[in-house]
Amino acid sequence: DRYVCRERIVDDLREQGYLVGIVDHNHAVGHCSRCDHVIEPILSKQWFVRMKPLAEPAIAAVKEGRIRFVPERFTKIYLDWVENVKDWCISRQIWWGHRIPVWYCGDCGEVIASKTEVRTCPKCGSQNLEQDPDVLDTWFSSALWPFSTMGWPEETKELEIFYPTSLLATGYDIIYFWVARMIFMGLEFRKEIPFKEVYINGLIRDASGKKMSKSRGNTIDPLEKIDQYGADTLRFTLITNSIPGADMKLYEEKFQASRNFANKIWNASRFVLMNLDDYDPEAYKFEVDRLDLADRWIISRFNRTVQEIDRWLDQYNMSEAGKVLYDFIWSEFCDWYIEIVKPRLYKNPDPADRWVAQTCLATTLRGIMELLHPFMPFITEEIWQHLPHEGETIVLAPWPRVDEKMIDPEAEENIALMQEIIKFIRNIRAEMQVTPGKKIEAYIQTNSREVLEGLVLARSYLENLAGLESLVLTEKLETKPEQAVAGIVSGVEVFLPLKGLVDIEKEISRLEKELNAVIKEIERAENKLSNQGFLAKAPEQVVAKEREKLQEYRDKQAKIKERLEMIKNL
């Protein structure tokens, strides 16, 4: 043991009278990241590459804009390293790797570097030769990757086609180790940059932000996640949580959210396909004039989604592109358009109108699959194959193009207002505990002729999705409904008569009891949090939890007071 040996050396020096003194020094001692053993340097002969001549053209390639980093801030990091580059030690004392191409003559001591194996010493003619036992640094071998994989040093067809490539995607932790060295090698051996753009990923960390490692035991096995959730879920989770150049915290809830999204897609697709059993794409001629307001809206929103996704992808921001698509699929196509279109699919007396609804469902879902395919390749291929399509596989399908003529701001504004009104009515129903199956009346007043016309077009949607038995749309109400909850939604007045639906006295009594109970909880939490003994002794997370509870009680108190005020004014 080296530590025991040191003590014995000190004892020997002391016994022989050579020990001058023992002095403690505070200094940083390196430890292995895996086994935590102390690492001590030892001087030995190594092979080096002189870096300055290689660095100069690599600096110029980036400064002149021939190579671009995404995000741009990593340009400075690259330049800081390359402009201050040190000579590179390329020899390693390990078993595996490319051997150093150097031979030593055992008779005359000649050192021979050669591209081919040396059998005879060029100086003395001896065959007593031994190759250097060291191997090249892994990053030296990796730096040859852009062209060595294409058959270099032979001038192959692949090399001609694929060098230089357009984009390299990598992590910020190996910009100098790998990216810079590929640029060095490409410019040295090919006299040309190896790639035009470098996209920088962050690192995947655990839920607490720590770097994943086997020694910590905090790694996530992707194969296990594929077995548990599916490959598409894993892929979508990683893409939509990856911000260019930033680290990602990865934990179970994110996989579950992506799995729920995949289930949503399956369920929506199943609904669409069930309603396409009798669909004939050639049954009628598609005419824009036959489109319903909701059809115009979903087609317009789809085209805007394509626009936005294209914009994000042009910036290599796959995360934002995925989130835009997620919102469109879940919040617009599934939650709204499918619900709006259902009455036109069931018992529709107009077969042509039913065909239009089917066409919009089929074409929108197919477009969604084509946009989603890079994010979820397996589920999209399966669904796409069951939709009307051209070609053998979605992989070869053209990327959706924006049709500017189908972007309809008016339809978007009308549906947006309708959505806000429906949300308002649903909230009131929930607060007043009116059961979902109970139909109610609604009066909507607006002094805008244009807004009124849009609401008339959306009347059937409002009645169906808000659970209305009657709906009055007018520019001016002659008399306000009795015992009605009123609200202003985007400048439009909405009145919901609740007479006969709510026992006002009983509801006031119930709310007052609920309010008193909440006030007691607030007092209890405030007393606890004002107790210095509790604050000093309780764990930090327990104190934080109590503060969260207090805020929740206060929020609940405000909502109950608001509902009481509303119902007392009926």
Buried (B, 14 or more C-beta within 10 A) or exposed (E): EEEEEEEEEEEEEEEEEEEEEEEEEEEEEEEEEEEEEEEEEEEEEEBEBEBEEBBBBBBEBBEEEEBBBBBEEBBEBBBEBBEEBEEBEBBBEEEEBBEBBBBBBEEEEBEBEEEEEBEBBEEEEEEEBEBBEBBBBBBBBBBBBBBBEBEBEEEBEEBEEBBBBEEBEBBBEBBBBBBBBBBBBBBEBBEEBBBBBBBBBBEBBBEEEEEBEEEEEBEBEEEEBBEBBBBBBBBBBBBBBBBBBBBBEBEEEBBBBBBEBBEBBEEBBEBBBEBBEEBEEEEBEEEEEBBBBBBBBBBBBBBBBBEBBBEBBEEBBBBBBBBBBBEBBBEBBBBBBBBBBBBBBEEBEEEEBBBBBBBBBBBBBBBBBBBBBBBBBEBBBBBBEBBBBEEEEBEEBEEBEBEEEBBBEBBBBBBEBBBBBBEBBBEBBEBBEBEEEEEBBBBBBBEEEEBBEBBEBBBBBBBBBBBBEEBEBEEEEEEEBEBBBBBEBEEBBBBBBBEEBBEBEEBBEEBEEBBEEBEEBBEBBBEBBEEEEBEEEBEEEEBEEBEEBBEBBBEBBEEBEEBBEBBEEB
